[in-house]
Amino acid sequence: MIVLQKYLDEKKFTIDYIHDLEALKELSHEFGCVGFEMPPFDSQAKLEFFRVISESGVLPRKTFSMGHAQEKRYYLEARRIK
């Protein structure tokens, strides 16, 4: 994942992090789009994730959107309503 993220950052692509597999499939079929399905965190990965947070004191990029896609949508729409 780190290698992929570095490549995407260097090329300055427009990126959205999708957490719903069906939405990812639908969006990646649009012209000029590609989707990468990443495996879910297993128990060991979750432990490592929390260790990194406790040591560094910051959350990794895009952590706010770790919830379900529908919940992220409601959050973003509510921010626009104000």
C-alpha positions, 0 to 999 in steps of 0.5 A, a space after each residue: 500500500 505504501 508504494 501505491 500511495 507514493 506513486 499516486 502522490 507523485 503523479 498528483 492524481 485526484 483521489 477519493 477513498 471509497 469504503 463500499 465495494 459496490 460503490 468502488 466498482 461502479 465508480 471505477 467503470 467511469 471513463 478515466 477512473 480506476 479502483 483499487 480494492 484493498 484487503 480489510 484489516 485483520 486483527 494483527 493489522 489493527 493492533 499495529 495501526 493503534 501502536 503507530 497512532 500511540 507512538 506518533 500521536 497522529 492519525 494516518 491520512 484519510 482516517 476520518 473516513 474509515 467508517 461505512 460509505 453511507 455514514 461518510 456521505 451523510 457527514 459530507 452532505 451535512 457539512 455542505 448544508 450548514 
